[in-house]
Amino acid sequence: MAQFRTTVWRDGNHMLFESGHKTFDRQVDCISTGNMIGDVQLSFYIRPKVETECNGFSFKPGHLRDFNLSMFKQLPVVVRQRVLSLTETNGVWLYEFRHWAGEQKIVHGYVITSSDHQLLAKFITGPTSKSAQVIDEAITYITRKEAGCNDGQVQ
């Protein structure tokens, strides 16, 4: 089974991250799979539309998926549409990568992976060309790369 990229810690609270975007790299606390609200990463599992049971309660199809998506404020329409199309019958992981300029959130992009962490799509939304570098470097920590597979350049 393919492995995730190994995390190297530069100190007790920050991992080493080298995308070439100095501000983002400096703010990285941790980039990892799973549900996370961090300095530079917001990620949640998005349940499939057909999943209707939670904690012994029944909901209409799509309700639980919409609840998961509500964690992402100001999600671009194209990203939301892709998530909706991918989650008719299967769940996905949705990741937002951003850094902060004071109180302002600067979003570099979004990544969607399958439940087993295979890259399904990436969206570069950041203000500079370095945003693509941020997303491409982040992908190496959150996806499994099999020997001989493509390089994950999914748009």
DSSP file (Angstrom, degrees, kcal/mol; ACC not computed):
  #  RESIDUE AA STRUCTURE BP1 BP2  ACC     N-H-->O    O-->H-N    N-H-->O    O-->H-N    TCO  KAPPA ALPHA  PHI   PSI    X-CA   Y-CA   Z-CA
    1    1 A M              0   0    0      0, 0.0   145,-0.0     0, 0.0     2,-0.0   0.000 360.0 360.0 360.0 136.1    0.0    0.0    0.0
    2    2 A A        -     0   0    0      1,-0.1     2,-0.2   142,-0.1   144,-0.1  -0.319 360.0-138.8 -66.8 150.9    1.3    3.4   -0.9
    3    3 A Q        -     0   0    0    142,-0.3   142,-0.7     1,-0.1     2,-0.2  -0.697  12.2-109.5-110.4 161.4    2.2    5.7    2.0
    4    4 A F        -     0   0    0     -2,-0.2   137,-0.2   140,-0.1   140,-0.1  -0.474  51.5 -83.3 -79.3 160.1    1.7    9.4    2.7
    5    5 A R        -     0   0    0    135,-1.5     2,-0.2   138,-0.3    -1,-0.1  -0.411  53.4-105.2 -62.8 140.5    4.7   11.7    2.6
    6    6 A T        -     0   0    0     -2,-0.1     2,-0.4    -3,-0.1    -1,-0.1  -0.489  30.2-129.3 -72.2 134.2    6.6   11.7    5.9
    7    7 A T        -     0   0    0     -2,-0.2     2,-0.5    -3,-0.1    10,-0.1  -0.710  18.5-163.0 -85.7 131.6    6.1   14.7    8.2
    8    8 A V        -     0   0    0     -2,-0.4     8,-3.6     8,-0.4     2,-0.5  -0.970  13.1-140.7-113.9 129.1    9.2   16.4    9.5
    9    9 A W  E     -A   15   0A   0     -2,-0.5     6,-0.3     6,-0.3     3,-0.1  -0.775  14.9-169.7 -94.9 128.6    8.7   18.7   12.4
   10   10 A R  E    S-     0   0A   0      4,-2.0     2,-0.3    -2,-0.5     5,-0.2   0.728  80.1 -14.7 -86.3 -23.0   10.8   22.0   12.5
   11   11 A D  E >  S-A   14   0A   0      3,-1.5     3,-0.6     0, 0.0    -1,-0.2  -0.900  90.8 -75.0-158.0-174.3    9.6   22.6   16.1
   12   12 A G  T 3  S+     0   0    0     -2,-0.3     3,-0.1     1,-0.2    -3,-0.0   0.665 127.2  31.0 -66.1 -16.5    7.0   21.2   18.5
   13   13 A N  T 3  S+     0   0    0      1,-0.2     2,-0.4    15,-0.0    -1,-0.2   0.442 112.9  56.9-122.3  -2.2    4.1   23.1   16.8
   14   14 A H  E <   -A   11   0A   0     -3,-0.6    -4,-2.0    16,-0.0    -3,-1.5  -0.994  63.3-143.5-139.7 133.4    5.0   23.4   13.1
   15   15 A M  E     -A    9   0A   0     14,-0.9     2,-0.5    -2,-0.4    -6,-0.3  -0.583  34.9-101.1 -87.5 156.4    5.9   20.9   10.4
   16   16 A L        +     0   0    0     -8,-3.6    -8,-0.4    -2,-0.2     2,-0.4  -0.662  47.8 172.5 -75.8 125.6    8.5   21.6    7.7
   17   17 A F        -     0   0    0     -2,-0.5     2,-0.4     8,-0.2     3,-0.2  -0.988  13.7-173.6-140.5 125.8    6.6   22.6    4.6
   18   18 A E        +     0   0    0     -2,-0.4     4,-0.1     1,-0.1    -2,-0.0  -0.707  30.9 136.7-128.3  80.3    8.4   23.9    1.5
   19   19 A S  S    S-     0   0    0     -2,-0.4    -1,-0.1     2,-0.2     3,-0.1   0.646  72.3-111.5 -93.0 -18.2    6.1   25.1   -1.2
   20   20 A G  S    S+     0   0    0      1,-0.2     2,-0.9    -3,-0.2     3,-0.1   0.314  88.7 113.0  97.9  -7.1    8.0   28.3   -2.1
   21   21 A H     >  -     0   0    0      1,-0.2     4,-3.0   109,-0.1     5,-0.3  -0.851  54.3-162.7 -97.6  99.7    5.3   30.5   -0.7
   22   22 A K  H  > S+     0   0    0     -2,-0.9     4,-2.1     1,-0.2    -1,-0.2   0.852  82.9  47.3 -56.7 -43.9    7.2   32.0    2.3
   23   23 A T  H  > S+     0   0    0      2,-0.2     4,-1.4     1,-0.2    -1,-0.2   0.940 116.3  43.6 -66.6 -46.4    4.1   33.2    4.2
   24   24 A F  H >> S+     0   0    0      1,-0.2     4,-1.0     2,-0.2     3,-0.6   0.957 113.4  51.4 -61.4 -50.4    2.2   30.0    3.8
   25   25 A D  H >< S+     0   0    0     -4,-3.0     3,-0.6     1,-0.3    -8,-0.2   0.876 109.4  50.8 -56.0 -40.7    5.2   27.8    4.6
   26   26 A R  H 3< S+     0   0    0     -4,-2.1    -1,-0.3    -5,-0.3    -2,-0.2   0.813 110.5  49.3 -67.4 -31.2    5.9   29.8    7.8
   27   27 A Q  H << S+     0   0    0     -4,-1.4     2,-0.3    -3,-0.6    -1,-0.2   0.571  79.3 120.1 -87.3  -9.0    2.3   29.5    9.0
   28   28 A V    <<  +     0   0    0     -4,-1.0   -13,-0.3    -3,-0.6     3,-0.1  -0.392  26.9 167.1 -63.9 118.9    1.9   25.7    8.5
   29   29 A D        -     0   0    0      1,-0.3   -14,-0.9    -2,-0.3     2,-0.3   0.860  69.4 -23.3 -91.2 -54.6    1.1   24.0   11.8
   30   30 A C        -     0   0    0    -16,-0.2     2,-0.5     2,-0.1    -1,-0.3  -0.950  48.8-162.1-159.1 137.4    0.2   20.6   10.3
   31   31 A I        +     0   0    0     -2,-0.3     2,-0.3    -3,-0.1    -3,-0.0  -0.992  38.4 133.9-121.1 122.9   -1.1   19.3    7.0
   32   32 A S        -     0   0    0     -2,-0.5   110,-0.1     2,-0.1     2,-0.1  -0.940  53.5 -84.8-157.2 170.9   -2.7   15.8    7.3
   33   33 A T  S    S+     0   0    0     -2,-0.3     2,-0.1   108,-0.3    10,-0.1  -0.404  80.4  45.7 -78.9 162.8   -5.7   13.7    6.4
   34   34 A G  S    S-     0   0    0    108,-0.1     2,-0.4    -2,-0.1    -2,-0.1  -0.303 102.1 -28.9 101.6 177.5   -8.9   13.7    8.3
   35   35 A N  S    S+     0   0    0     -2,-0.1     2,-0.3     7,-0.1     9,-0.2  -0.571  74.6 162.7 -69.8 124.1  -11.2   16.2    9.8
   36   36 A M  E     -B   43   0B   0      7,-2.5     7,-2.7    -2,-0.4     2,-0.5  -0.988  36.5-170.2-151.2 135.9   -9.1   19.3   10.7
   37   37 A I  E     +B   42   0B   0     -2,-0.3     5,-0.2     5,-0.2     2,-0.2  -0.920  40.4 148.6-120.0 101.5   -9.4   22.9   11.6
   38   38 A G        -     0   0    0      3,-3.5   -10,-0.1    -2,-0.5    -2,-0.0  -0.609  62.4 -88.5-124.7-176.9   -5.9   24.3   11.5
   39   39 A D  S    S+     0   0    0     -2,-0.2   -11,-0.1     1,-0.2     3,-0.1   0.889 124.9  12.3 -61.9 -40.0   -4.0   27.5   10.8
   40   40 A V  S    S+     0   0    0    -10,-0.3    58,-2.2     1,-0.1     2,-0.4   0.464 122.8  61.7-118.7  -4.1   -3.6   26.6    7.1
   41   41 A Q  E     + C   0  97B   0     56,-0.2    -3,-3.5   -11,-0.1     2,-0.4  -0.985  44.3 178.9-132.1 134.1   -6.0   23.6    6.5
   42   42 A L  E     +BC  37  96B   0     54,-2.2    54,-3.0    -2,-0.4     2,-0.3  -0.996  23.7 162.9-123.9 123.6   -9.7   23.1    6.9
   43   43 A S  E     +BC  36  95B   0     -7,-2.7    -7,-2.5    -2,-0.4     2,-0.3  -0.999  10.5 168.6-147.0 143.0  -10.8   19.6    6.0
   44   44 A F  E     - C   0  94B   0     50,-1.9    50,-2.4    -2,-0.3     2,-0.4  -0.992  38.3-109.2-147.8 150.9  -13.9   17.4    6.5
   45   45 A Y  E     - C   0  93B   0     -2,-0.3     2,-0.7    48,-0.2    48,-0.2  -0.696  32.5-147.5 -76.4 130.0  -15.3   14.2    5.3
   46   46 A I  E     - C   0  92B   0     46,-3.6    46,-1.8    -2,-0.4    19,-0.1  -0.906  14.8-136.7-104.6 114.2  -18.3   14.9    3.1
   47   47 A R        -     0   0    0     -2,-0.7    43,-0.1    17,-0.3    21,-0.1  -0.287  25.6 -99.3 -69.2 153.3  -20.9   12.2    3.4
   48   48 A P    >   -     0   0    0      0, 0.0     3,-1.5     0, 0.0    14,-0.3  -0.329  28.4-114.2 -70.3 156.3  -22.7   10.9    0.3
   49   49 A K  T 3  S+     0   0    0     38,-3.6    13,-1.7     1,-0.3    14,-0.2   0.842 115.0  58.2 -56.3 -36.3  -26.2   12.1   -0.6
   50   50 A V  T 3  S+     0   0    0     38,-0.9     2,-0.7    37,-0.3    -1,-0.3   0.589  79.7 100.5 -76.8  -9.9  -27.6    8.6    0.0
   51   51 A E    <   +     0   0    0     -3,-1.5    13,-0.5     1,-0.2    11,-0.4  -0.679  38.6 156.6 -79.3 117.6  -26.4    8.5    3.6
   52   52 A T        +     0   0    0     -2,-0.7     7,-2.5     9,-0.1     2,-0.4   0.445  41.5  83.9-122.9  -4.2  -29.4    9.4    5.7
   53   53 A E  E     +F   58   0C   0      5,-0.2     2,-0.3     3,-0.0     5,-0.2  -0.872  42.9 161.6-109.4 135.9  -28.8    7.9    9.2
   54   54 A C  E >  S-F   57   0C   0      3,-2.4     3,-2.0    -2,-0.4    -3,-0.0  -0.904  70.2 -17.5-153.3 123.2  -26.8    9.6   11.9
   55   55 A N  T 3  S-     0   0    0     -2,-0.3     3,-0.1     1,-0.3    -2,-0.0   0.839 127.4 -50.3  52.1  39.2  -26.8    8.8   15.7
   56   56 A G  T 3  S+     0   0    0      1,-0.3     2,-0.3     0, 0.0    -1,-0.3   0.505 116.4 111.2  81.6   4.2  -30.0    6.9   15.4
   57   57 A F  E <   -F   54   0C   0     -3,-2.0    -3,-2.4     0, 0.0     2,-0.4  -0.842  59.1-137.1-112.0 150.1  -31.9    9.6   13.5
   58   58 A S  E     -F   53   0C   0     -2,-0.3     2,-0.3    -5,-0.2    -5,-0.2  -0.859  21.7-177.9-106.3 140.4  -33.1    9.6    9.9
   59   59 A F        -     0   0    0     -7,-2.5     3,-0.1    -2,-0.4     5,-0.0  -0.879  34.5 -91.5-130.3 161.8  -32.7   12.6    7.6
   60   60 A K    >   -     0   0    0     -2,-0.3     3,-2.1     1,-0.1     4,-0.4  -0.406  61.2 -80.0 -71.0 152.5  -33.7   13.3    4.0
   61   61 A P  T 3  S+     0   0    0      0, 0.0   -11,-0.2     0, 0.0    -1,-0.1  -0.256 118.0  19.3 -54.3 133.9  -31.2   12.4    1.3
   62   62 A G  T 3> S+     0   0    0    -13,-1.7     4,-2.6   -11,-0.4     5,-0.2   0.147  93.3 104.6  93.5 -19.0  -28.5   15.1    1.0
   63   63 A H  H <> S+     0   0    0     -3,-2.1     4,-2.1   -14,-0.2     5,-0.1   0.930  83.3  43.8 -63.1 -46.4  -29.1   16.7    4.4
   64   64 A L  H  > S+     0   0    0    -13,-0.5     4,-2.2    -4,-0.4   -17,-0.3   0.877 113.6  52.1 -68.4 -36.6  -26.0   15.2    6.1
   65   65 A R  H  > S+     0   0    0    -14,-0.2     4,-2.4     2,-0.2    -1,-0.2   0.930 109.9  49.0 -62.0 -45.6  -23.9   16.0    3.0
   66   66 A D  H  X S+     0   0    0     -4,-2.6     4,-1.4     1,-0.2    -2,-0.2   0.874 108.3  54.3 -63.5 -36.7  -25.1   19.6    3.1
   67   67 A F  H  < S+     0   0    0     -4,-2.1     3,-0.4     2,-0.2     4,-0.4   0.941 109.5  47.4 -61.4 -46.6  -24.3   19.8    6.8
   68   68 A N  H >< S+     0   0    0     -4,-2.2     3,-1.4     1,-0.2    -2,-0.2   0.914 111.3  50.9 -60.6 -42.9  -20.7   18.7    6.1
   69   69 A L  H >< S+     0   0    0     -4,-2.4     3,-1.9     1,-0.3    -1,-0.2   0.760  93.4  74.3 -66.7 -24.0  -20.4   21.2    3.3
   70   70 A S  T 3< S+     0   0    0     -4,-1.4    -1,-0.3    -3,-0.4    -2,-0.2   0.663  80.7  72.5 -65.8 -14.0  -21.7   24.0    5.6
   71   71 A M  T <  S+     0   0    0     -3,-1.4     2,-0.9    -4,-0.4    -1,-0.3   0.720  85.4  74.4 -69.5 -20.6  -18.3   23.9    7.3
   72   72 A F  S X  S-     0   0    0     -3,-1.9     3,-0.8    -4,-0.2     2,-0.2  -0.811  74.1-160.5-100.5  99.9  -16.8   25.6    4.2
   73   73 A K  T 3  S+     0   0    0     -2,-0.9    -2,-0.0     1,-0.2    -3,-0.0  -0.573  74.7   9.8 -78.0 141.1  -17.8   29.2    4.2
   74   74 A Q  T 3  S+     0   0    0     -2,-0.2    -1,-0.2     1,-0.2     3,-0.1   0.837  82.1 179.1  59.7  37.0  -17.5   31.0    0.8
   75   75 A L    <   -     0   0    0     -3,-0.8    -1,-0.2    -6,-0.1     5,-0.0  -0.554  35.6-108.9 -67.8 125.4  -16.9   27.7   -1.1
   76   76 A P    >>  -     0   0    0      0, 0.0     4,-2.4     0, 0.0     3,-0.5  -0.256  22.1-122.0 -57.6 144.2  -16.6   28.5   -4.8
   77   77 A V  H 3> S+     0   0    0      1,-0.2     4,-2.8     2,-0.2     5,-0.2   0.878 110.9  54.9 -55.7 -42.7  -19.5   27.3   -6.9
   78   78 A V  H 3> S+     0   0    0      1,-0.2     4,-1.7     2,-0.2    -1,-0.2   0.861 109.7  47.2 -63.8 -35.0  -17.3   25.2   -9.2
   79   79 A V  H <> S+     0   0    0     -3,-0.5     4,-2.5     2,-0.2    -1,-0.2   0.934 112.4  49.1 -70.3 -46.1  -15.9   23.3   -6.1
   80   80 A R  H  X S+     0   0    0     -4,-2.4     4,-2.7     1,-0.2    -2,-0.2   0.916 110.2  51.5 -58.8 -43.9  -19.3   22.8   -4.6
   81   81 A Q  H  X S+     0   0    0     -4,-2.8     4,-2.2     1,-0.2    -1,-0.2   0.898 110.2  48.9 -61.3 -40.8  -20.7   21.5   -7.9
   82   82 A R  H  X S+     0   0    0     -4,-1.7     4,-2.0    -5,-0.2    -1,-0.2   0.923 111.3  49.4 -66.1 -42.8  -17.8   19.0   -8.2
   83   83 A V  H  X S+     0   0    0     -4,-2.5     4,-1.3     1,-0.2    -2,-0.2   0.934 110.7  50.4 -60.8 -45.6  -18.3   17.8   -4.6
   84   84 A L  H  < S+     0   0    0     -4,-2.7     3,-0.3     1,-0.2    -1,-0.2   0.899 111.4  48.2 -60.2 -40.9  -22.1   17.3   -5.2
   85   85 A S  H >< S+     0   0    0     -4,-2.2     3,-0.6     1,-0.2    -1,-0.2   0.834 113.8  47.1 -70.0 -30.4  -21.4   15.3   -8.4
   86   86 A L  H 3< S+     0   0    0     -4,-2.0     4,-0.4     1,-0.2     3,-0.3   0.640 108.2  56.3 -83.5 -14.7  -18.8   13.1   -6.7
   87   87 A T  T 3<  +     0   0    0     -4,-1.3   -38,-3.6    -3,-0.3   -37,-0.3   0.041  65.4 108.6-111.7  27.0  -21.0   12.4   -3.6
   88   88 A E  S <  S-     0   0    0     -3,-0.6   -38,-0.9   -40,-0.2    -1,-0.2   0.940 109.4  -5.4 -62.7 -45.3  -24.1   11.0   -5.0
   89   89 A T  S    S+     0   0    0     -3,-0.3     2,-0.3     1,-0.2    -2,-0.1   0.506 130.7  54.3-127.3 -11.0  -23.2    7.5   -3.7
   90   90 A N  S    S-     0   0    0     -4,-0.4   -41,-0.2   -43,-0.1    -1,-0.2  -0.949  72.8-123.9-129.3 148.2  -19.7    7.9   -2.2
   91   91 A G        -     0   0    0     -2,-0.3    24,-0.7   -43,-0.1     2,-0.3  -0.476  26.7-167.0 -82.7 160.1  -18.2   10.1    0.4
   92   92 A V  E     -CD  46 114B   0    -46,-1.8   -46,-3.6    22,-0.2     2,-0.5  -0.918  22.9-115.8-138.5 164.9  -15.1   12.3   -0.3
   93   93 A W  E     -CD  45 113B   0     20,-2.7    20,-2.3    -2,-0.3     2,-0.5  -0.913  27.4-160.6-100.5 131.7  -12.6   14.3    1.7
   94   94 A L  E     -CD  44 112B   0    -50,-2.4   -50,-1.9    -2,-0.5     2,-0.4  -0.966   8.0-170.9-116.1 129.6  -12.6   18.1    1.0
   95   95 A Y  E     -CD  43 111B   0     16,-2.6    16,-1.9    -2,-0.5     2,-0.4  -0.951  10.5-165.5-121.7 136.8   -9.6   20.2    1.9
   96   96 A E  E     -CD  42 110B   0    -54,-3.0   -54,-2.2    -2,-0.4     2,-0.5  -0.988   9.2-160.4-116.8 131.1   -9.2   24.0    1.9
   97   97 A F  E     +CD  41 109B   0     12,-2.4    11,-2.8    -2,-0.4    12,-1.3  -0.959  26.7 144.5-116.0 128.5   -5.7   25.4    2.1
   98   98 A R  E     - D   0 107B   0    -58,-2.2     2,-0.3    -2,-0.5     9,-0.2  -0.937  31.0-150.4-150.5 165.1   -5.2   29.0    3.2
   99   99 A H  E     - D   0 106B   0      7,-2.0     7,-3.2    -2,-0.3     2,-0.4  -0.858  24.8-113.6-133.6 177.2   -3.0   31.4    5.2
  100  100 A W  E     - D   0 105B   0     -2,-0.3     2,-0.6     5,-0.2     5,-0.2  -0.924  15.1-169.3-120.8 136.9   -3.7   34.5    7.1
  101  101 A A  E >  S- D   0 104B   0      3,-2.7     3,-1.8    -2,-0.4     2,-0.5  -0.863  79.2 -58.5-116.2  90.2   -2.8   38.2    6.6
  102  102 A G  T 3  S-     0   0    0     -2,-0.6     0, 0.0     1,-0.3     0, 0.0  -0.626 120.6 -19.0  68.0-122.3   -3.9   39.6    9.9
  103  103 A E  T 3  S+     0   0    0     -2,-0.5     2,-0.4    -3,-0.1    -1,-0.3   0.492 117.2 102.9 -91.6  -6.1   -7.6   38.8   10.1
  104  104 A Q  E <   -D  101   0B   0     -3,-1.8    -3,-2.7     1,-0.0     2,-0.5  -0.675  65.4-141.5 -87.2 127.7   -7.9   38.2    6.3
  105  105 A K  E     -D  100   0B   0     -2,-0.4     2,-0.7    -5,-0.2    -5,-0.2  -0.753  10.3-161.3 -86.8 126.6   -8.1   34.6    5.1
  106  106 A I  E     -D   99   0B   0     -7,-3.2    -7,-2.0    -2,-0.5     2,-0.5  -0.926   9.5-156.7-109.6 106.9   -6.2   34.0    1.8
  107  107 A V  E     -D   98   0B   0     -2,-0.7    -9,-0.3    -9,-0.2     3,-0.1  -0.728  14.5-176.4 -89.7 126.8   -7.4   30.8    0.2
  108  108 A H  E     -     0   0B   0    -11,-2.8    17,-1.9    -2,-0.5    18,-1.8   0.742  56.1 -67.3 -91.5 -27.6   -5.0   29.1   -2.2
  109  109 A G  E     -DE  97 124B   0    -12,-1.3   -12,-2.4    15,-0.3     2,-0.3  -0.971  41.9 -92.3 162.6-175.9   -7.3   26.3   -3.3
  110  110 A Y  E     -DE  96 123B   0     13,-2.2    13,-2.8    -2,-0.3     2,-0.4  -0.935  20.1-160.7-131.9 149.1   -9.2   23.1   -2.6
  111  111 A V  E     -DE  95 122B   0    -16,-1.9   -16,-2.6    -2,-0.3     2,-0.5  -0.995   3.4-161.0-131.3 137.9   -8.4   19.4   -3.0
  112  112 A I  E     +DE  94 121B   0      9,-2.9     8,-2.8    -2,-0.4     9,-1.8  -0.980  14.6 177.1-118.0 129.2  -10.9   16.6   -3.2
  113  113 A T  E     -DE  93 119B   0    -20,-2.3   -20,-2.7    -2,-0.5     6,-0.2  -0.899  31.5-106.1-125.5 159.9   -9.9   13.0   -2.5
  114  114 A S  E >   -D   92   0B   0      4,-2.5     3,-2.2    -2,-0.3   -22,-0.2  -0.218  46.4 -93.9 -70.5 171.4  -11.7    9.7   -2.3
  115  115 A S  T 3  S+     0   0    0    -24,-0.7   -23,-0.1     1,-0.3    -1,-0.1   0.755 130.9  51.6 -61.9 -22.8  -12.4    8.1    1.1
  116  116 A D  T 3  S-     0   0    0      2,-0.1    -1,-0.3   -23,-0.0    28,-0.2   0.138 125.0-103.8-101.2  20.1   -9.2    6.1    0.6
  117  117 A H    <   +     0   0    0     -3,-2.2    27,-2.2     1,-0.2     2,-0.4   0.759  68.1 148.7  71.5  31.4   -7.2    9.3   -0.2
  118  118 A Q        -     0   0    0     25,-0.2    -4,-2.5    27,-0.0    -1,-0.2  -0.815  56.0-105.4 -90.9 136.1   -6.8    9.1   -4.0
  119  119 A L  E     +E  113   0B   0     -2,-0.4    -6,-0.2    25,-0.3     3,-0.1  -0.410  45.6 165.4 -63.8 127.5   -6.7   12.5   -5.7
  120  120 A L  E     -     0   0B   0     -8,-2.8     2,-0.3     1,-0.4    -7,-0.2   0.712  62.4 -14.7-109.9 -37.3  -10.0   13.3   -7.5
  121  121 A A  E     -E  112   0B   0     -9,-1.8    -9,-2.9    34,-0.1    -1,-0.4  -0.984  49.0-158.9-164.1 153.6   -9.7   17.0   -8.2
  122  122 A K  E     -E  111   0B   0     32,-0.7     2,-0.4    -2,-0.3   -11,-0.2  -0.990   6.3-162.6-137.3 149.4   -7.8   20.1   -7.3
  123  123 A F  E     -E  110   0B   0    -13,-2.8   -13,-2.2    -2,-0.3     2,-0.7  -0.988   8.5-152.5-134.4 120.8   -8.8   23.8   -7.7
  124  124 A I  E     +E  109   0B   0     -2,-0.4   -15,-0.3   -15,-0.2     8,-0.1  -0.852  30.1 154.7 -94.4 117.0   -6.3   26.6   -7.6
  125  125 A T        +     0   0    0    -17,-1.9   -16,-0.3    -2,-0.7    -1,-0.1   0.393  29.4 121.0-122.0  -0.8   -8.2   29.7   -6.3
  126  126 A G        -     0   0    0    -18,-1.8   -18,-0.2     2,-0.1     6,-0.1  -0.068  69.6-115.3 -71.9 168.8   -5.4   31.8   -4.8
  127  127 A P  S    S+     0   0    0      0, 0.0     2,-0.3     0, 0.0    -1,-0.1   0.612  90.6  40.9 -80.4 -13.8   -4.3   35.3   -5.8
  128  128 A T  S >  S-     0   0    0      1,-0.1     3,-1.5   -20,-0.0     4,-0.4  -0.828  86.3-105.7-132.2 169.7   -0.8   34.4   -7.1
  129  129 A S  T >> S+     0   0    0     -2,-0.3     3,-0.9     1,-0.3     4,-0.6   0.732 113.4  70.7 -65.5 -21.3    1.0   31.8   -9.1
  130  130 A K  H 3> S+     0   0    0      1,-0.2     4,-2.0     2,-0.2    -1,-0.3   0.673  79.3  77.3 -70.2 -15.6    2.5   30.5   -5.9
  131  131 A S  H <> S+     0   0    0     -3,-1.5     4,-2.3     1,-0.2    -1,-0.2   0.881  90.3  54.3 -61.0 -37.6   -1.0   29.2   -4.9
  132  132 A A  H <> S+     0   0    0     -3,-0.9     4,-2.7    -4,-0.4    -1,-0.2   0.887 106.6  51.7 -63.2 -38.1   -0.5   26.3   -7.4
  133  133 A Q  H  X S+     0   0    0     -4,-0.6     4,-2.2     2,-0.2    -2,-0.2   0.897 108.6  51.3 -64.8 -40.3    2.8   25.4   -5.6
  134  134 A V  H  X S+     0   0    0     -4,-2.0     4,-2.5     2,-0.2    -2,-0.2   0.948 113.5  43.8 -60.2 -49.7    1.0   25.4   -2.2
  135  135 A I  H  X S+     0   0    0     -4,-2.3     4,-2.3     1,-0.2    -2,-0.2   0.919 113.1  50.7 -65.2 -44.5   -1.7   23.0   -3.5
  136  136 A D  H  X S+     0   0    0     -4,-2.7     4,-0.7     1,-0.2    -1,-0.2   0.890 113.4  45.5 -62.8 -38.8    0.8   20.7   -5.3
  137  137 A E  H >< S+     0   0    0     -4,-2.2     3,-0.8    -5,-0.2     4,-0.4   0.911 111.5  52.2 -70.3 -41.3    3.0   20.4   -2.2
  138  138 A A  H >X S+     0   0    0     -4,-2.5     3,-2.0     1,-0.2     4,-0.9   0.886 100.5  63.2 -60.9 -39.0   -0.1   19.9    0.1
  139  139 A I  H >X S+     0   0    0     -4,-2.3     4,-1.3     1,-0.3     3,-0.6   0.826  93.0  63.4 -55.8 -32.9   -1.3   17.1   -2.1
  140  140 A T  H << S+     0   0    0     -3,-0.8  -135,-1.5    -4,-0.7    -1,-0.3   0.714 106.1  44.7 -68.0 -18.4    1.8   15.1   -1.3
  141  141 A Y  H <4 S+     0   0    0     -3,-2.0  -108,-0.3    -4,-0.4    -1,-0.2   0.619 118.6  39.1 -97.2 -15.4    0.8   14.9    2.4
  142  142 A I  H << S+     0   0    0     -4,-0.9     2,-0.3    -3,-0.6    -2,-0.2   0.433 105.0  65.8-118.8  -0.8   -2.9   14.0    1.9
  143  143 A T  S  < S-     0   0    0     -4,-1.3     2,-0.5    -5,-0.2  -138,-0.3  -0.911  73.0-125.6-123.6 152.4   -3.0   11.6   -1.0
  144  144 A R        -     0   0    0    -27,-2.2     2,-0.6    -2,-0.3   -25,-0.3  -0.821  24.6-155.5 -91.1 129.1   -1.6    8.1   -1.5
  145  145 A K        -     0   0    0   -142,-0.7  -142,-0.3    -2,-0.5     2,-0.2  -0.927   4.4-154.0-112.0 116.1    0.6    7.8   -4.5
  146  146 A E    >   -     0   0    0     -2,-0.6     3,-1.8  -144,-0.1     2,-0.1  -0.581  33.0 -94.8 -83.5 147.7    0.9    4.4   -6.1
  147  147 A A  T 3  S+     0   0    0      1,-0.3    -1,-0.1    -2,-0.2     3,-0.1  -0.416 110.6  14.4 -59.9 131.5    4.0    3.5   -8.0
  148  148 A G  T 3  S+     0   0    0      1,-0.3    -1,-0.3    -2,-0.1     3,-0.1   0.428  95.2 128.3  85.0  -1.4    3.4    4.2  -11.7
  149  149 A C    <   -     0   0    0     -3,-1.8    -1,-0.3     1,-0.1    -4,-0.0  -0.374  68.5 -86.8 -82.3 168.6    0.3    6.3  -11.3
  150  150 A N        -     0   0    0      1,-0.1    -1,-0.1    -3,-0.1    -4,-0.1  -0.158  43.7-102.2 -67.6 171.7   -0.2    9.7  -12.9
  151  151 A D        -     0   0    0      1,-0.1    -1,-0.1    -3,-0.1     3,-0.1   0.309  52.2-107.4 -84.1  11.5    1.1   12.7  -11.0
  152  152 A G        +     0   0    0      1,-0.2     2,-2.2   -33,-0.1    -1,-0.1   0.733  61.7 156.6  76.4  22.2   -2.3   13.7   -9.8
  153  153 A Q        +     0   0    0      2,-0.0     2,-0.5   -32,-0.0    -1,-0.2  -0.468  17.2 153.4 -82.7  71.3   -2.7   16.7  -12.1
  154  154 A V              0   0    0     -2,-2.2   -32,-0.7     1,-0.1   -34,-0.1  -0.857 360.0 360.0-101.2 132.2   -6.5   16.7  -12.0
  155  155 A Q              0   0    0     -2,-0.5    -1,-0.1   -34,-0.2   -34,-0.1   0.409 360.0 360.0-106.7 360.0   -8.2   20.0  -12.6
